[in-house]
Amino acid sequence: MNVQGKALRTIFLADDDWRVTIIDQTVLPHQFQLLHLSSLSDMATAISDMQVRGAPLIGAAASYGMALAMREDASDTMLVNAYNTLLATRPTAVNLHWALNEMKAVLVTLSEDQREQAAYQKAAELCDEDVAICSAIGDHGLPLIESLWQAKEKKASSEQRVNILTHCNAGWLATVDWGTALSPIYKAHNAGIPVHVWVDETRPRNQGFNLTAWELGQHGVPHTIVVDNVGGHLMQHGQVDMCIVGTDRTTRTGDVCNKIGTYLKALAAFDNHIPFYVALPSPTIDWSIRDGVADIPIEERSSREVTHIVGRTQQGNIQEIQIAPDNSAAINYGFDVTPARLITGLITERGVASRTVNNVNSKDDAGLEAPLAQLFSDKLPKNR
């Protein structure tokens, strides 16, 4: 995607062909800063401190973390240590576990002198695969936006644009390129469809304000930022045509774990009969879990993210300030789970897994498990 008119991925090798370059997402949108990571420790910190974030990008970053570890020390001891260190950085995103298993499966079969080169090669392959997957998600999501636009044209609607609400950041900053939830939006924009995006702030880290709005602006996509609690109001007044969000983990039944606040948006969309779609790459599907509320571990982050906020002062300095009383306790759940019954469809790289009917109380509604399994029959566990 574009940064100041230049095509760029979120993770790539530096000019020396071994250090890993990332965009420091903690200083966006006020600064654009590239970081060059040279060790396992550097990568573990970048993931845990959210300098890289988003489930697909976390997986890609972890794969390069394994490569950096093999450059430091290609022993079996380091292989196990690197795997465990990176796995502990973010507990919710299943892509992390998937990518590390992919790397480990390759490296354990090789001698120590083969591991470094193989690790870099496999990490590059996983990154390229993520780009292809996200582009395909956009291709399958594009017709959903096209149909909304065609319906508006047919009715000669006074609202000559398709209004899409998204939550958190599921754009190219959350992946290697294209994004998940924003991929269909970029495809629609590039195709000349007038799209407009309502961008939730996404407290407490403001990833909508800081990241989604920034990348949409870089690519020239019209958007408006709103505080998290405005979404329901917009839906009640006909200003949202559809919602598209991403996910960090999806169960085999279609329950979706995404940034905290997604569940509330899904409830509002359901109450106002607005399509609510989730865009996801297949590595985000956890086929071992059926009940997302009961079985997905929810990351609890530092309460400081709630009690403090970072912004740019009038003097241009980036500064953190406290916004809560000194003695008030705070809790910071990073994610919530949206039950499949509230989701219209799952946009994947192989197509859209949609409900058979829109009424979740109907006996004819098979939910999302069957259509999801049909798309990915080759990935289903043997013992289901």
N, C-alpha and C positions, 0 to 999 in steps of 0.2 A: 504494500500500500504506500501512500505518499506521506512524506515528511518534508515540508517546504519545497514541494514539487519534485522530490527525489524518491524513487522506489526504494523501500527498505524493509527488511525482515526484522523481527524482534530479537532474534538471536542468530549469530553467525561468527565465524572465526575471524580473528584479527589478521592483519597483514603478515604476521609471523607464522600463520597456519597452525597454531596450537592454542594460544589463549582464546578464551571465549568472550565475545563481545555481546553485551546486553544493553537495553535501554533502562536506565534507572527510573522506574515508574513511581518511586516515592517522591520525586521532585517535580513531576509533571503536575499541572500544565505550565508552571511558571519558568521552568528550566528544562531544556532538552540536553540530556547528559548521557554519554555512552560510558560504560564501565568495562574494563578488561579484566576478566577473572582468570587466575592462574593456578588455583589449587582447589582441592575438594572442600576445604574450609571456606574459601571464597564463595563457592557455589551454594553450599549449605546455608550460609548466612544470607545470600541473595534471595533464596527461596523462603526461608523462615521470616525474614524482614520484609518480604513482599516487594523487593526490587524487581523481581519477576513474579507474576501471579497469573491466575487463570488456569484451569485444569489442564488444557492441552499444552500450554507453555511450560507449566511446572514439569510435566512429563518430559518435554524436550530438553529443558534445562537440566533435569536430573540425569538424562542420558549423557549429556556433555560433562556433567559432574563426575560420572563414572570414568569418562575418558581422561579427565584431568587427574583423577586418582591413579589411573593406570600409568600415566606419565610420571607421577611421583614415585610410585612403587607398584609393580605389577604382580606382587606376591598374592597367594591365596588369602593371607591374613588381611591385606589391604582390600582385596575384593569384597570380603565379608564386611569389613569395617565401613567401606564406602557405601555399600548397599544399605546397611543398617542406619548409618548417619543420615543419608538422604531420605530414607523412608520415614524417619522421625520428624522431618521438617514440617510437613503439613498432613494431618491425619485424614482429612475428609476427601480430598480429590483422588479418585480411583486411578486416574491417568498416571499418577506418580508411581503407584504400585505396578501398574501394567508396564510402564517404560523400564523400570528397574528390572523387572522379570525378563523383559526382552533382552536387555543388555547382559544380564547374568547368564542367560541361556547360551549366548554366544561365547562369552568370555571363559566360562568354566571348562569348555572343551579345548582351550588353547594353552600352549606353553606360555611362560611369562614373557618371552621375547616377542611373541606375536600379539599380545593383548593390547598394547597401546594403539597400534595402527588399526586393529580391528574395532576397537572401541570408538575411535573417531569416525571410522567409516559407518558403523552401525548407527551412531548418533545422527550423522548427516542423513542417513536413510530414513530414520524416524521423523526428522524434521521435514524432509521432502514429502513423506507420507501424510503428515499433518496438513501441509499446504494443499495437497490434492484432495484430502477429505473435506477440508473447509470450503474449498472452491466448489466441490460437488454439493455440499449442503446449500450453498448459495443458489446453485442451479435448480435444486429441487424446491427451494423456498420461493424462488422468483415467481413461478406461476400463481402462488397464493396472493402475492401483491398485485400481479397483473390482473387477476380476476376482480379484485376490489376496485382497481382503477377503471377497468372496463365497465363495471356496474355504475360507477360515478359518472363516467362519460355518457352512458346510455340514459341516465336520469337527468343529465344536464345539471348536476349538482352544483350549487353555489360554492361548495368547498372543493376547489379544483386541485386537490392533492390527497394523497393517502397518508393519514396520520397513524403513526406506529409508536406505541409506548414500549420502552425497554427499561430494564432494571440492572443496576451494577454495570460492569463492563464485560461484554462478550463479543468484543470486536477483535481486530487484528492484534491489539496489544495483549489480548488474553491467549493468543495462539501464536504460531510462527508467522502466519499471514492470513488475510481475508477475515478471520473470525468465525464465530458460530452464529449467534443471533444477528449480528450485523452483516454477515455475508450476503443473505438475500437482499438486504437493504442496499448494500454497495452494488450488487448486480442490477437491482432495479434502477438505482440512480444512474449507473453507467449506460443503461438501456434507454434513458430519457424519460422514465416514469417520474412524475413529480412526487417525491416522497418527502415527508417531514417527520422528524423523530422527536417525541417527547422524552427527554432524558432525566430520569430520576437522579436526585443527588446521591442517594445510596449511602446514608450515614451508617456507621460512624466514620468510615475512611473516605467518604465522598468520591468513590470511584466513578460514579456517573459524571459528576461535575469535573473531576480532575482528569479522567481518562477518556470516557466515551465522548464527551463534548469536544475534547481536544482533537481526537482522531477524526471525528466527523467533520470538524472544521478544517482540518488539514486536507481532507478529501473533497471538500466543497459540498457536503450534504447539509441541507437546511435542517436546523434543529432548534429546540427551545429547552432550556434547563428549568426544572421545577423541583420543589421540595418533595420529599417522599409521599407526604399525605395528600398531595393534589390529585393523584391518579384517579381515585374514585370519583372526585368531582368532575374531572374531564370526561370520564366515561358516562356519568349520568347526563351530561349535556351534549352527548353525541360528538365529542371531539377526539375520540379514539376509534379507529377502524379495526385495529388488531393489536395484540401484544405479542412480542417475541422476546424471549429471555434465553439465557444459556443454562448450563447445569454443570456441577462438579461431580455428581454421581447420580445415576439413574438406575432404579431397580428393574428387574425383569418384567414387573407388572406395570411399569410406567410412572411410579412415584419419582419425583424429581427433587434433588437437594441442590439448592442454589443460594445465592447471597441472601442474608437475612432481609425479610421484607417481601420476598417473592410470593410467599403464600398469601399475604394480604392483597397483593395485586391480582392474583388468580381468583380470589373470592369476589373482589369487585368486578372483575371481568365476567365471571359466571353470573353474577346477579344482574348484570346489564346486557347479557347475551352477546358479549364481544368475544371473538375467537382468541384463544390463548394458546400460543404455540411455544414449544421449547425446541431449540436447535442444539443438536448434540452429535459429536463424533462417536462412532461405535466403541472406542476404547473407554468412553465414559460410562458405558453400561456395566453394571455389576450384576452378572447373571446369578450370583450366589444369594442374592437378597430379594425377598418378595415385599416385605413391609418396611418402607423407608423410614417411617416415624419411629418404629421400634428398633431398627437394626443399623441405621447409618450413624456413625459416630459424628457428633457435631463439635467442631473446633470451638473452643472458648479462648479468646485472645485477651490481651492485656486490657484492663479497665481504663488504662490511660488513653486508649483510642476513643473512648466515650467522653472522658472528662476533659480532654484537651483537643484542640483543633489547630491545624497548620494552615497558614495563609500568607499572602504577600502584603506587606505594609505599604503605606503611601510613599515611603522612601525607597521601595523596591526590594526590601529585605524579606527573605523567607523566615517566618517566625512561628513558633508554637506558643499558643496561649491557653490558659486554663479557663474553661467555661462553666465548671460546676463548683458548688461549695466545697470547702476544704474537707468537711467531715461526712460528706454523702458517699455511701457505697455505690458502686457501679458494677454492672455485669455486661459482658460483651460476647454474646453468641454470634459466631461468624456466619451461620447458615440456618435455614429452616427447610422443611420438607413440604412440598406441594403434592397432595394426593392426586393420583392419576385421574380420579373422577372429575377434577376441575380443569383438566388439560384437553384441548381440542385435538391436538396432534403433536407428534414428535418428528421434527425435520432432521433426517439423517443423510449420510452420504449415499445411501441406497434408495432413498425415497422417503415419503411421509407416511408414518404409521398413524392413521386417523381413526377416530371413533366411528363405529357403524351408524350411530344415531347421536343426536345432540342431547337427548334426555337421559341423564345418568340413572334415572329411576325406572327407565324402561327395561323390560325383560329382554328386549332385543339388543341391548347395548352390551357388546362383548368386551368393552373397555379397550385398553391398549396392549395388553399382554399378547394376545393372538396376532394382531398385525405387526407388532414389533418382532415376535418370534418368526413370523413368516419372512420378514426382510432379512433376518440374520440366522436362518436355520442352521447354517454351517458353523456358527459360533456358540450354539447352545451347549451347555454341559451335557455330557453323556448320561449322567445319572441325575435326572431332573426330579 
